[in-house]
Amino acid sequence: MGGARPATREATRHTGSGRRRAVTAALMLAMGLAALDATIVSIAVPQIVADLGGFSVFSWLFSGYLLAVTVTLPVYGKLSDTFGRKPVLVAGAALFLLGSLLCALAWNMAALIAFRIVQGLGGGALQGTVQTLAADLYPLAERPRIQARLSTVWAVSAVAGPGVGGVLATYADWRWIFLINLPLGAVALWLLVRHLHEPPRESTGGRPRTDWAGALTILACGGALLMALVQGGVAWSWFSWPSLCLLGTGVALIGVLVLIERRAAEPIIPGWVWRRRTIAAVNLALGALGLLMVAPTVFLATYAQSVLGLAPVAAGFVVSVWTLTWPLSAALSQHVYRRIGFRDTAILGITGAALVLFSFAFLPYPGEAWQPTLLMLLLGAALGLFQLPLIIGVQSSVEWEERGTATASILFCRQTGQTLGAAAFGAVANGVLASRLGGSGDLDAVTHDLGSGPASEPVRRAVADAVHAVYLGAGGAAVVALLVLVLVAPRRFPVLKG
């Protein structure tokens, strides 16, 4: 790698225990902000639209943020390997807070959407660099503990987001949804600036070279493809000219990106990310994880309310119970992978997840609330065994100067999988609803109708069939992840000391 290199392989291992605890607190706070912001806006949409207008485009409050976070992950990963974690994380947190302030000052829907994209540009740094820095701070034996803490913070924040947003929108003003980030983010920034000290970086001759052409091409390519996936079948039909133009542009930019990265001295997405079996297999497996997570996170709440007849609070509990077992299972996974290895632990977890997802389709109609609740508890336990060993395995197989890029690549694949899953499973659900309701089925419309009273029997059965189909698809994604681990991943991950 040209330019500067760290004095030691671990960027912050020399940090004292007191400083390390302070930095860990800052990382957890930053991770909580990123997770909270992904969901907190959803419940306040009626108040935002009533104040600013723009109902026809409000979905971009979520799509714009998602696009910005996803396409910047690999860029921030490479920058953190080149310039260090601290400047990238501090700059990303500052950009996130600037976006939050601008969102609170938005005067119309277009401005709010633009400022949400600014937030997402900072959020990409929070997601990727926090995970990488956590691996820098702790040796291999202690990484499961810190990663489990971050997983817990992410899960709790994501689940609490709608509730916090509802309280602020009801008793204060929707703008406080964004203003609340400022004091919390300021504390995280202060802790990072004061307590995070990276060792001097020894020069290997010449200035670090940054592949800005590759970075911009990734942003353009990812933006075009993800926009097509997010908006296809929603804002326009899949075979309309906007979809075809965006998909064509994205594919063309992939070719351009390959040419740029081959010639770049320090490519944003280096070829070794896909040439190394360990990282390539984990990228594909976590992409499948992103796909299957759409079923419980997007569709289960509709099932709980319409089919089981639960109130929103009770439905939220059914959806959120996996946040109890996922971090617990992740924290305990170290006792498993130390005996049987990273790959076999992940295989055990994804096999259990596949069985749980396929079991959902065999739930009785209409069923009892405890049945999907039990499945969600089991699913969380299985995915805790699956995801965390793969992340730690990849982070432990690379040197410090490659860790940011490797971590960002697997998070990018997981995020892209979620985007693909939302589009694909949304089409599956709408197709099943249309066939069951005589061509009039649209999941969003059905969900809206449910708010006015109990669902009719045909609608309940249609929603049950649609969600069962989605869970079967999610089970198929779990099988794909299992096959990738069995056929592509090495039996033993290479582990470096540290």
C-alpha positions in Angstrom: 0.0 0.0 0.0 1.4 3.3 -1.0 1.8 6.2 1.4 1.5 5.9 5.2 1.2 2.7 7.2 0.5 2.3 10.9 3.3 1.9 13.3 1.6 -1.3 14.6 -0.9 -3.6 13.1 -3.5 -2.5 15.6 -4.4 1.1 15.4 -5.5 1.7 19.0 -4.4 -1.4 20.9 -2.0 0.8 23.0 -5.0 2.8 24.3 -5.4 2.6 28.1 -8.4 0.9 29.5 -10.1 4.1 30.6 -9.7 5.7 27.1 -10.8 2.5 25.5 -14.0 2.5 27.5 -14.7 6.1 26.5 -14.1 5.3 22.8 -16.3 2.2 23.1 -19.1 4.4 24.6 -18.7 6.8 21.7 -18.9 3.9 19.2 -22.0 2.6 20.8 -23.6 6.1 20.8 -22.7 6.6 17.1 -24.1 3.2 16.2 -27.3 3.9 18.1 -27.7 7.2 16.2 -27.2 5.5 12.8 -29.7 2.8 13.7 -32.3 5.1 15.2 -32.2 7.4 12.3 -33.0 4.6 9.9 -36.4 4.0 11.5 -37.4 7.1 13.6 -38.8 9.0 10.7 -41.4 6.4 9.7 -44.0 7.1 12.4 -43.9 10.9 11.9 -44.7 10.8 8.2 -48.3 12.1 8.7 -47.0 15.1 10.7 -44.2 15.8 8.2 -46.5 15.7 5.2 -49.1 17.8 6.9 -46.5 20.5 7.5 -44.4 20.3 4.4 -46.6 18.7 1.8 -45.1 16.4 -0.8 -47.0 13.2 0.0 -46.3 11.7 -3.5 -42.5 11.7 -2.9 -42.2 11.2 0.9 -40.9 7.6 0.4 -37.6 9.3 -0.7 -37.1 10.2 3.0 -36.2 6.6 3.4 -34.9 5.7 0.0 -32.6 8.6 -0.2 -31.1 7.9 3.2 -30.7 4.2 2.3 -29.0 4.9 -1.1 -26.5 7.4 0.5 -25.5 5.0 3.3 -25.2 2.0 1.0 -23.1 3.5 -1.8 -20.7 5.3 0.6 -19.8 2.2 2.7 -17.0 0.9 0.4 -15.6 4.5 0.0 -15.4 5.1 3.7 -13.8 1.7 4.2 -11.0 2.4 1.9 -10.5 6.0 3.2 -10.2 4.6 6.8 -7.5 2.2 5.6 -5.7 5.0 3.9 -6.0 7.9 6.4 -6.9 6.2 9.6 -10.2 5.5 11.4 -10.4 8.6 13.5 -10.5 11.3 10.7 -13.0 9.3 8.7 -15.3 8.7 11.7 -15.1 12.3 13.0 -15.8 13.7 9.5 -18.7 11.3 9.0 -20.2 12.1 12.4 -19.9 15.8 11.7 -21.6 15.4 8.3 -24.3 13.3 9.9 -25.0 16.0 12.5 -24.9 18.7 9.8 -27.5 16.8 7.9 -29.6 16.4 11.1 -29.6 20.1 11.7 -30.5 20.9 8.1 -33.3 18.4 8.2 -34.7 20.2 11.3 -34.6 23.5 9.3 -36.2 22.1 6.1 -38.8 24.3 4.6 -40.4 21.8 2.1 -40.3 18.1 1.2 -37.6 18.5 -1.5 -35.3 20.2 1.0 -35.9 17.6 3.6 -35.2 14.8 1.1 -31.9 16.5 0.1 -30.8 16.9 3.7 -31.7 13.3 4.5 -29.3 12.3 1.7 -26.6 14.5 3.5 -27.4 12.6 6.7 -27.0 9.3 4.8 -23.6 10.4 3.5 -22.5 10.7 7.1 -24.3 7.6 8.2 -22.2 5.4 5.9 -19.1 6.4 7.8 -20.8 5.7 11.1 -21.9 2.2 10.1 -18.7 1.0 8.5 -16.0 2.7 10.5 -17.6 1.9 13.9 -17.4 -1.8 13.2 -13.8 -1.6 11.9 -12.6 0.5 14.9 -14.2 -2.0 17.3 -12.0 -4.7 15.8 -9.0 -2.4 16.2 -9.7 -1.7 19.8 -10.1 -5.3 21.0 -8.0 -8.5 20.4 -9.7 -11.5 18.8 -10.6 -13.0 22.2 -12.6 -9.9 23.2 -14.2 -9.0 19.9 -17.3 -11.1 20.3 -18.2 -9.1 23.4 -17.8 -5.6 21.8 -19.5 -6.8 18.6 -22.4 -8.2 20.6 -22.8 -4.9 22.4 -22.9 -3.1 19.1 -25.4 -5.6 17.8 -27.6 -5.0 20.9 -27.4 -1.2 20.5 -28.3 -1.5 16.8 -31.2 -3.8 17.5 -32.6 -1.8 20.4 -32.2 1.5 18.6 -33.8 0.3 15.4 -36.8 -1.2 17.2 -37.2 1.9 19.5 -37.0 4.3 16.5 -40.7 4.4 15.6 -41.7 4.7 19.3 -39.3 7.6 19.9 -40.4 9.3 16.7 -44.1 8.9 17.7 -43.5 10.5 21.1 -41.6 13.4 19.7 -44.1 14.0 16.8 -47.0 13.8 19.2 -45.8 15.8 22.2 -43.2 18.1 20.7 -42.7 18.6 16.9 -41.4 16.3 14.2 -38.3 18.5 13.8 -37.1 17.2 17.2 -36.7 13.8 15.5 -33.6 15.3 14.0 -32.6 17.8 16.7 -32.3 15.0 19.2 -29.2 13.8 17.3 -27.3 17.0 18.0 -26.5 16.7 21.7 -26.1 12.9 21.5 -23.8 13.2 18.5 -21.9 16.0 20.1 -21.1 13.8 23.1 -19.9 11.0 20.8 -17.7 13.4 18.8 -16.2 14.9 22.0 -15.3 11.4 23.3 -13.7 10.4 20.0 -11.7 13.6 19.6 -10.5 13.5 23.3 -9.9 9.8 23.8 -9.2 8.1 20.5 -5.5 8.3 19.7 -4.1 6.4 16.8 -0.3 5.8 16.7 1.9 7.7 14.3 1.7 6.4 10.8 5.1 5.5 9.4 5.7 6.8 5.9 6.6 4.3 3.2 7.5 7.0 0.7 5.1 9.3 -1.1 1.7 10.7 -0.2 -1.3 8.3 0.1 -3.1 8.2 -3.2 -6.9 8.1 -3.2 -8.9 6.7 -6.0 -11.4 9.5 -6.3 -12.4 8.5 -9.8 -13.3 5.1 -8.4 -15.2 6.6 -5.5 -17.3 8.8 -7.7 -18.0 5.9 -10.1 -19.1 3.7 -7.2 -21.5 6.5 -6.0 -23.0 6.9 -9.4 -23.2 3.2 -10.2 -24.6 2.2 -6.8 -27.0 5.2 -6.9 -28.4 4.2 -10.3 -28.8 0.6 -9.5 -30.3 1.0 -6.0 -32.6 3.8 -7.2 -33.9 1.4 -9.8 -34.4 -1.3 -7.2 -36.0 0.9 -4.6 -38.4 2.7 -6.9 -39.1 -0.1 -9.4 -42.6 -1.3 -9.1 -43.4 1.6 -6.7 -42.8 5.0 -8.4 -42.9 3.4 -11.9 -43.3 0.0 -13.4 -40.3 -2.4 -13.8 -40.3 -2.2 -17.6 -40.8 1.6 -17.9 -38.2 3.8 -19.4 -37.0 5.2 -16.0 -36.3 1.6 -14.7 -34.6 0.6 -17.9 -32.5 3.7 -18.1 -31.3 3.4 -14.5 -30.5 -0.3 -14.8 -28.7 0.3 -18.1 -26.8 3.2 -16.7 -25.8 1.1 -13.6 -24.6 -1.8 -15.7 -22.6 0.5 -18.0 -21.0 2.1 -15.0 -20.0 -1.3 -13.6 -17.9 -1.8 -16.7 -16.4 1.7 -16.3 -15.7 0.9 -12.6 -13.9 -2.3 -13.5 -11.6 -0.4 -15.9 -10.9 2.3 -13.4 -10.2 -0.1 -10.5 -7.8 -2.2 -12.6 -5.7 0.9 -13.4 -5.9 2.6 -10.0 -2.8 2.5 -7.7 -5.0 2.2 -4.6 -8.5 1.1 -5.8 -11.6 1.7 -3.6 -12.7 -1.9 -4.3 -9.5 -3.9 -4.7 -9.5 -7.2 -6.5 -8.4 -9.1 -3.4 -11.8 -8.6 -1.8 -13.2 -11.1 -4.3 -10.1 -13.2 -5.0 -9.8 -14.3 -1.3 -12.2 -17.1 -0.7 -12.9 -16.1 2.9 -14.0 -12.6 2.1 -15.8 -13.5 -1.1 -17.8 -16.2 0.6 -18.8 -14.0 3.5 -19.8 -11.2 1.2 -22.2 -13.5 -0.7 -23.5 -15.1 2.5 -24.2 -11.7 4.2 -25.8 -10.5 1.0 -28.2 -13.5 1.4 -28.7 -12.5 5.0 -29.8 -9.0 3.9 -32.3 -10.7 1.6 -33.9 -12.9 4.3 -34.0 -10.2 6.9 -36.7 -8.4 4.8 -39.3 -11.0 5.7 -39.4 -10.4 9.5 -38.5 -6.7 9.4 -40.9 -5.5 6.7 -43.8 -8.0 6.5 -44.3 -9.6 9.9 -45.9 -6.5 11.4 -48.6 -6.5 8.7 -49.1 -10.2 9.4 -49.4 -9.7 13.1 -52.0 -6.9 12.8 -54.1 -8.2 10.0 -54.0 -12.0 10.4 -53.6 -12.3 14.1 -55.6 -9.2 14.9 -53.0 -7.7 17.3 -52.8 -4.0 18.2 -49.8 -2.1 16.9 -48.0 -2.3 20.3 -48.4 -6.0 20.5 -47.5 -6.5 16.9 -44.3 -4.5 17.5 -43.4 -6.8 20.3 -43.8 -9.8 18.0 -41.4 -8.2 15.5 -38.9 -7.1 18.1 -38.4 -10.2 20.2 -35.6 -11.4 18.0 -33.5 -8.5 19.4 -33.5 -10.4 22.7 -31.9 -13.6 21.4 -29.7 -12.2 18.5 -27.2 -10.4 20.7 -27.2 -13.0 23.3 -26.5 -15.7 20.8 -23.8 -13.6 19.2 -22.1 -13.0 22.5 -22.1 -16.8 23.2 -21.0 -17.7 19.7 -17.3 -17.4 20.7 -17.7 -20.6 22.7 -18.9 -22.4 19.6 -16.5 -21.1 17.0 -13.5 -21.6 19.2 -14.3 -25.3 19.2 -15.6 -25.9 15.6 -14.4 -22.8 13.7 -16.0 -19.7 12.2 -17.4 -21.4 9.1 -19.0 -24.4 10.8 -20.6 -22.1 13.5 -22.1 -20.0 10.7 -23.3 -23.1 9.0 -25.0 -24.2 12.2 -26.7 -20.8 12.5 -27.9 -20.5 9.0 -29.2 -24.0 8.9 -31.3 -23.2 12.0 -32.5 -20.0 10.4 -33.6 -21.8 7.2 -35.6 -24.3 9.3 -37.3 -21.5 11.2 -38.1 -19.5 8.1 -39.6 -22.5 6.3 -41.6 -23.3 9.4 -43.4 -20.0 9.2 -45.3 -21.2 6.2 -46.8 -24.1 8.2 -48.3 -21.9 10.9 -52.0 -22.6 11.3 -54.5 -20.0 10.1 -55.2 -17.7 11.8 -53.0 -19.0 14.6 -51.9 -17.6 18.0 -49.5 -14.7 18.7 -47.1 -17.0 20.6 -46.4 -19.0 17.5 -44.6 -16.3 15.3 -43.1 -14.9 18.6 -41.4 -18.2 19.3 -40.2 -18.4 15.7 -38.7 -14.9 15.9 -36.9 -15.8 19.2 -35.4 -18.9 17.5 -34.6 -16.9 14.3 -32.7 -14.3 16.4 -30.7 -17.0 18.1 -29.8 -18.7 14.8 -28.8 -15.5 13.1 -26.6 -14.5 16.0 -24.6 -17.7 15.5 -24.5 -16.9 11.8 -23.5 -13.3 11.3 -21.1 -12.4 14.1 -18.6 -15.3 13.5 -18.4 -14.3 9.8 -17.7 -10.7 10.6 -15.1 -11.5 13.2 -13.6 -14.2 10.9 -13.1 -11.7 8.1 -11.7 -8.9 10.4 -9.3 -11.4 11.9 -8.0 -12.6 8.5 -6.7 -9.3 7.3 -4.1 -6.8 8.4 -5.0 -3.4 9.8 -4.5 -1.6 6.5 -7.1 -3.9 4.9 -9.6 -4.2 7.7 -11.7 -1.1 6.8 -12.1 -2.2 3.2 -12.9 -5.8 4.2 -15.5 -4.7 6.8 -17.1 -2.2 4.5 -17.4 -4.8 1.7 -19.4 -7.2 3.8 -21.6 -4.5 5.2 -22.2 -3.2 1.7 -23.2 -6.6 0.5 -25.6 -7.0 3.4 -27.2 -3.6 2.8 -27.5 -4.3 -0.9 -29.1 -7.7 -0.1 -31.7 -5.9 2.0 -32.5 -3.5 -0.9 -32.8 -6.4 -3.4 -35.0 -8.3 -0.9 -37.3 -5.3 -0.3 -37.9 -5.1 -4.1 -38.1 -8.8 -4.8 -40.2 -9.8 -1.8 -42.4 -6.8 -2.3 -43.2 -8.0 -5.8 -43.8 -11.5 -4.5 -46.2 -10.2 -1.8 -48.1 -8.0 -4.2 -48.4 -10.8 -6.8 -49.9 -13.2 -4.2 -52.3 -10.5 -3.0 -53.4 -9.7 -6.5 -54.1 -13.3 -7.3 -56.0 -13.9 -4.0 -58.0 -10.6 -4.3 -58.9 -10.7 -7.9 -56.2 -8.4 -9.1 -56.8 -5.6 -6.6 -54.1 -6.5 -4.1 -51.5 -4.0 -3.2 -49.8 -4.5 0.1 -49.5 -0.8 1.0 -53.2 -0.3 0.2 -54.2 -3.3 2.2 -52.2 -2.2 5.2 -53.8 1.3 4.9 -57.3 -0.2 4.9 -56.5 -2.2 8.0 -56.1 1.0 10.0 -59.8 1.8 9.6 -61.0 -1.4 11.2 -60.8 -5.2 11.3 -59.8 -6.8 8.0 -62.3 -8.9 6.1 -61.8 -12.6 5.9 -60.6 -12.6 2.2 -58.0 -9.9 3.0 -56.8 -11.8 6.1 -56.3 -14.9 4.1 -54.6 -13.1 1.3 -52.1 -11.4 3.6 -51.4 -14.7 5.3 -50.7 -16.3 2.0 -48.5 -13.4 0.8 -46.4 -13.3 4.0 -46.1 -17.1 3.9 -44.7 -16.8 0.4 -42.3 -14.2 1.5 -41.0 -16.4 4.3 -40.5 -19.3 1.9 -38.4 -16.9 -0.3 -36.4 -15.9 2.8 -35.9 -19.6 3.6 -34.5 -20.0 0.0 -32.1 -17.1 0.6 -30.9 -18.9 3.8 -30.3 -22.0 1.7 -28.2 -20.0 -0.7 -26.1 -18.7 2.2 -25.7 -22.2 3.4 -24.5 -23.4 0.0 -22.1 -20.5 -0.3 -20.5 -21.4 3.0 -20.3 -25.1 2.2 -19.0 -24.8 -1.4 -17.0 -21.5 -1.4 -15.8 -20.7 2.1 -12.6 -22.4 3.3 -13.1 -24.9 6.1 -10.8 -22.9 8.4 -10.5 -19.1 8.1 -7.0 -17.8 8.1 -6.5 -15.9 11.4 -3.7 -13.4 12.0 -2.4 -12.7 15.4 -3.9 -9.8 17.3 
